[in-house]
Amino acid sequence: MVEVKELSRYEGQEVTVAGWVDQLRVHGKVAFLVVRDGTGYVQGVLVRKELPTEVWEIGTALTQEASVKITGSVREDARSPGGFEMGLSHVELLGPSPEYPIQPKEHGVEFLLDHRHLWLRSSQQRAGLGVRAEVEQAIHDFLYQRDFVRVDTPILSGAIGEHAGTLFATDYFGENAYLAQTGQLYAEAACPAFRNVYCFGPTFRAEKSKTRRHLTEFWMMEPEMAFVDSDGNMRFQEELISYIVERALERCGSQLDLLERDRSKLEGVTAPFPRISYTDAVTRLQEKGSSIKWGEDIGGADETLLSEDYDLPVFVFNYPRGVKAFYMKQNPDDPETVLCDDLIAPEGYGEIIGGSQREDDLELLLTRIREEKLPEEAYGWYLDLRRYGTFPHSGFGLGLERTVAWITGRKHIRELIPFPRLINRLYP
Amino acid sequence: MVEVKELSRYEGQEVTVAGWVDQLRVHGKVAFLVVRDGTGYVQGVLVRKELPTEVWEIGTALTQEASVKITGSVREDARSPGGFEMGLSHVELLGPSPEYPIQPKEHGVEFLLDHRHLWLRSSQQRAGLGVRAEVEQAIHDFLYQRDFVRVDTPILSGAIGEHAGTLFATDYFGENAYLAQTGQLYAEAACPAFRNVYCFGPTFRAEKSKTRRHLTEFWMMEPEMAFVDSDGNMRFQEELISYIVERALERCGSQLDLLERDRSKLEGVTAPFPRISYTDAVTRLQEKGSSIKWGEDIGGADETLLSEDYDLPVFVFNYPRGVKAFYMKQNPDDPETVLCDDLIAPEGYGEIIGGSQREDDLELLLTRIREEKLPEEAYGWYLDLRRYGTFPHSGFGLGLERTVAWITGRKHIRELIPFPRLINRLYP
């Protein structure tokens, strides 16, 4: 058995391919059968007079998504997807597919999400998730080449996270455990062991938010770097994003084309990226008609408004302390703000990275934990990192689905994760 | 600032290194300060008469794990860790470390686990977790090179898994959700989209087991391959394991040496691996004195007993249906067994892989789901994969911590995950 992606090597030879029926067109005594095998599409041609009756009958009765083995000789054909077609001598039905639910017509999104396990087979979904997989490998490669050590942080923990009240809880042999909202605090602990580290895995937010930018379970990649300040942090972020975009352009051309992504929007995405302080961003937003006031967080609509000014992702840095997490380092030049950055994608795709220098002063960190009324005892180990050889360090979290939504130009992040979890969706 | 790993490039130059104090020895008017910066260790030499009093005093008062910046000229010295030392001209204390809890003496394991956030800094832990990170990247590379598409499967789901009764549950906006024990069933759904896929992430077992082979949260890598049978599945497993071992030998030599791993035990690990049927394994175990009877699962002690016969990992294949999961394919030549394999590591490290061909017959699968009294409605989507274009396919799960324990020769898998979760441990 050969895979469709290798067909060019078998020109003139008889081969067998196994896959799923994508399309069948019968024109009198000739039929065209397009089969997808997961590595590509190939068209098989059935000619009635050249085939045993049985093979013709099986071949022309196939329905969408039936699984088949087709055998035939490979020949070049520019009109065939992939450039090669097969003149079929045999068709074997492996698994029938009566009344396949997803038809080549418009379906409602809830119907498609209910059938996500089948919807994955459609070309747009394959393209989007293919880019996701490439971006993940690109991230691993980028960090591995730079000697970052991967440190897998736990999902189950005591009440550690950014946003109390949006935690999923579970009974852990009689104790309460919570699902991680971030691996960052654990990654910080690994810096003195490995200097530069990262975690990359699922994170959880029990937010009752229904916007197209939110999933209750999403993947986040979080590097943490010892002896790097907020400026170095932003420089690293723009290098990483430039690399990811370049690699997607280089290796995912066919997927981006299928999704009709305007590649010119991505081609100019190279470091450095523009930077604007939170304070300047608020002024700019007010000029553009926003009602935002200094001290408020920048919401999704305002992020979109701001991103209109730029063709590149833009850093908004040094937010007010009150809208950011307790662990961000106080700005020594302006104690009302913290040394942080949000990276906002162009074209209205919103925040794809949130980063900061971390508060490395034990007393200032304790003050913030108490201000936020966080359970101090749960942070005992985290405070130890400031008790024993505290050090300047910075890091960030990259939201995988949002990043891939931007790169692929897709509107809904729920399509960029294989099995989305939304407030009303736990199935399939 | 430079990193220790790059010091050789700066011979004869004055540089600054930042890191944590590993050791300080003061011999009268000369002091030797070993600093770890996460990329390596370097020895700094302080000579009293060449330094301002203040620098000498700061340098010779440092305590374990204080964070420092040291400045000095780089010179070759074979006795220094890494081959270079620094003649120090300046020492800056960044963060003191009074009474660091982990001293260079024996500590009890519970104490060390309570201080896991600091214990990570010790050389053995760094070595073991460094090998873990290399193995993870090796797995991604191996699969990427073979066009496997990574498909991230959900953690939160309805009651889907192998072992009912060992699930962690959470309230999901009024519904019950459970933490995934496996991503396999979801990976199966992605095969018709991408042919060969894998997932790699945390999985959960609420097992009240305290053996050294169990974690409640552990990382598993699960490939799934369309049109691959049980034999092909085993062939793929042995190729993957051979690659991982070769890469660890090639790139983790210093870590394996530090852990005093007998490398000769790994050097011969190349495919093919021996195979023994479950039935023959039971006979062999009985000969060796085990009380196991046909139809029982092979426990940890018996796995160790069996592994004594082999220098290589050994496949035990075709177990009785009754001890294996419902989704494994019935053996057409012996319906009392299923087409599965466990890969048992040598030297008593136990099962590192469990794999099988999947049941692709809708009726047989339904029969098994009913036999096991599983909630049929939760498997509706999984059954759809057999309703619409069912196809032969196989896959397996590789337990990351067990694999790394074997490669590194460590006894306890809890040391091969950064923050272990055990039945009595959720902190730090």
Contacts between the chains, C-beta under 8 A, distances in Angstrom:
chain1	res1	chain2	res2	distance
A	1	B	227	6.4
A	3	B	195	7.1
A	5	B	147	7.3
A	18	B	226	7.5
A	18	B	227	4.7
A	18	B	391	7.3
A	20	B	192	5.3
A	20	B	389	4.9
A	20	B	391	7.8
A	21	B	389	7.4
A	36	B	192	7.8
A	37	B	195	6.1
A	37	B	226	7.9
A	38	B	191	6.8
A	38	B	192	6.8
A	38	B	193	6.5
A	38	B	194	4.9
A	38	B	195	2.6
A	38	B	196	7.0
A	38	B	226	6.2
A	39	B	147	6.8
A	39	B	195	5.6
A	65	B	192	7.4
A	65	B	388	4.9
A	65	B	389	4.4
A	66	B	389	5.3
A	67	B	192	7.8
A	67	B	389	3.9
A	67	B	390	6.4
A	67	B	391	4.4
A	94	B	389	7.7
A	94	B	390	7.2
A	94	B	391	5.9
A	94	B	392	7.5
A	95	B	360	7.2
A	95	B	386	7.5
A	95	B	388	7.7
A	95	B	389	4.8
A	95	B	390	3.5
A	95	B	391	5.8
A	96	B	389	7.6
A	97	B	387	7.5
A	97	B	388	4.3
A	97	B	389	4.5
A	98	B	387	7.9
A	100	B	388	5.4
A	101	B	388	7.8
A	115	B	381	7.8
A	115	B	384	7.8
A	116	B	381	7.8
A	117	B	186	7.8
A	117	B	189	4.0
A	117	B	381	4.4
A	117	B	382	7.6
A	117	B	384	6.1
A	117	B	385	6.8
A	118	B	189	7.8
A	118	B	384	6.4
A	118	B	388	6.5
A	120	B	189	6.3
A	120	B	190	5.7
A	120	B	192	7.6
A	120	B	193	4.5
A	121	B	192	5.0
A	121	B	193	4.9
A	125	B	193	7.1
A	126	B	193	5.1
A	126	B	194	7.0
A	129	B	149	7.4
A	129	B	151	7.0
A	129	B	193	7.3
A	129	B	194	7.9
A	130	B	149	6.4
A	130	B	194	7.5
A	132	B	150	7.9
A	132	B	152	7.9
A	133	B	149	4.8
A	133	B	150	4.3
A	133	B	151	7.3
A	136	B	150	5.6
A	136	B	152	8.0
A	137	B	140	6.2
A	137	B	144	5.1
A	137	B	150	7.1
A	140	B	137	6.2
A	140	B	140	5.4
A	144	B	137	5.1
A	147	B	5	7.3
A	147	B	39	6.8
A	149	B	129	7.4
A	149	B	130	6.4
A	149	B	133	4.8
A	150	B	132	7.9
A	150	B	133	4.3
A	150	B	136	5.6
A	150	B	137	7.1
A	151	B	129	7.0
A	151	B	133	7.3
A	151	B	418	5.0
A	152	B	132	7.9
A	152	B	136	8.0
A	152	B	202	7.2
A	152	B	219	5.9
A	152	B	417	6.7
A	152	B	418	6.0
A	153	B	418	6.6
A	153	B	419	6.5
A	154	B	202	7.8
A	154	B	217	6.0
A	154	B	418	7.8
A	154	B	419	4.5
A	154	B	421	5.9
A	155	B	155	6.9
A	155	B	179	7.7
A	155	B	202	5.2
A	155	B	204	7.6
A	155	B	217	6.1
A	156	B	168	7.6
A	156	B	204	7.5
A	156	B	216	7.3
A	156	B	217	5.5
A	156	B	421	5.4
A	156	B	426	6.4
A	157	B	419	7.9
A	157	B	426	6.4
A	157	B	427	7.8
A	158	B	426	6.0
A	158	B	427	5.9
A	168	B	156	7.6
A	168	B	170	4.7
A	168	B	171	7.6
A	168	B	172	7.2
A	168	B	177	7.8
A	169	B	170	6.2
A	169	B	171	7.1
A	170	B	168	4.7
A	170	B	169	6.1
A	170	B	170	4.7
A	170	B	179	7.1
A	171	B	168	7.6
A	171	B	169	7.1
A	172	B	168	7.2
A	172	B	216	7.8
A	172	B	426	5.7
A	173	B	206	7.7
A	173	B	208	7.4
A	173	B	423	5.6
A	173	B	424	7.4
A	175	B	426	6.0
A	177	B	168	7.8
A	177	B	426	5.6
A	179	B	155	7.7
A	179	B	170	7.0
A	179	B	179	7.9
A	186	B	117	7.8
A	186	B	418	6.8
A	186	B	419	5.8
A	186	B	428	8.0
A	189	B	117	4.0
A	189	B	118	7.8
A	189	B	120	6.3
A	189	B	428	7.5
A	190	B	120	5.7
A	190	B	418	6.4
A	191	B	38	6.8
A	192	B	20	5.3
A	192	B	36	7.8
A	192	B	38	6.8
A	192	B	65	7.4
A	192	B	67	7.8
A	192	B	120	7.6
A	192	B	121	5.0
A	193	B	38	6.5
A	193	B	120	4.5
A	193	B	121	4.9
A	193	B	125	7.1
A	193	B	126	5.1
A	193	B	129	7.3
A	194	B	38	4.9
A	194	B	126	7.0
A	194	B	129	7.9
A	194	B	130	7.5
A	195	B	3	7.2
A	195	B	37	6.1
A	195	B	38	2.6
A	195	B	39	5.5
A	196	B	38	7.1
A	201	B	201	5.7
A	201	B	202	6.4
A	202	B	152	7.2
A	202	B	154	7.8
A	202	B	155	5.2
A	202	B	201	6.4
A	202	B	202	7.4
A	204	B	155	7.6
A	204	B	156	7.5
A	206	B	173	7.6
A	208	B	173	7.3
A	216	B	156	7.3
A	216	B	172	7.8
A	217	B	154	6.1
A	217	B	155	6.1
A	217	B	156	5.5
A	219	B	152	6.0
A	226	B	18	7.5
A	226	B	37	7.9
A	226	B	38	6.2
A	227	B	1	6.4
A	227	B	18	4.7
A	360	B	95	7.2
A	380	B	428	7.8
A	381	B	115	7.9
A	381	B	116	7.8
A	381	B	117	4.5
A	381	B	427	7.1
A	381	B	428	3.5
A	382	B	117	7.6
A	382	B	428	7.9
A	384	B	115	7.8
A	384	B	117	6.1
A	384	B	118	6.4
A	385	B	117	6.8
A	386	B	95	7.5
A	387	B	97	7.5
A	387	B	98	7.9
A	388	B	65	4.9
A	388	B	95	7.7
A	388	B	97	4.3
A	388	B	100	5.3
A	388	B	101	7.8
A	388	B	118	6.5
A	389	B	20	4.9
A	389	B	21	7.4
A	389	B	65	4.4
A	389	B	66	5.2
A	389	B	67	3.9
A	389	B	94	7.7
A	389	B	95	4.8
A	389	B	96	7.7
A	389	B	97	4.6
A	390	B	67	6.4
A	390	B	94	7.2
A	390	B	95	3.5
A	391	B	18	7.3
A	391	B	20	7.8
A	391	B	67	4.4
A	391	B	94	5.9
A	391	B	95	5.8
A	392	B	94	7.5
A	417	B	152	6.7
A	418	B	151	5.0
A	418	B	152	6.0
A	418	B	153	6.6
A	418	B	154	7.8
A	418	B	186	6.8
A	418	B	190	6.4
A	419	B	153	6.6
A	419	B	154	4.5
A	419	B	157	7.9
A	419	B	186	5.9
A	421	B	154	5.9
A	421	B	156	5.4
A	423	B	173	5.7
A	424	B	173	7.5
A	426	B	156	6.4
A	426	B	157	6.4
A	426	B	158	6.0
A	426	B	172	5.7
A	426	B	175	6.0
A	426	B	177	5.6
A	427	B	157	7.8
A	427	B	158	5.9
A	427	B	381	7.1
A	428	B	186	8.0
A	428	B	189	7.5
A	428	B	380	7.8
A	428	B	381	3.5
A	428	B	382	7.9
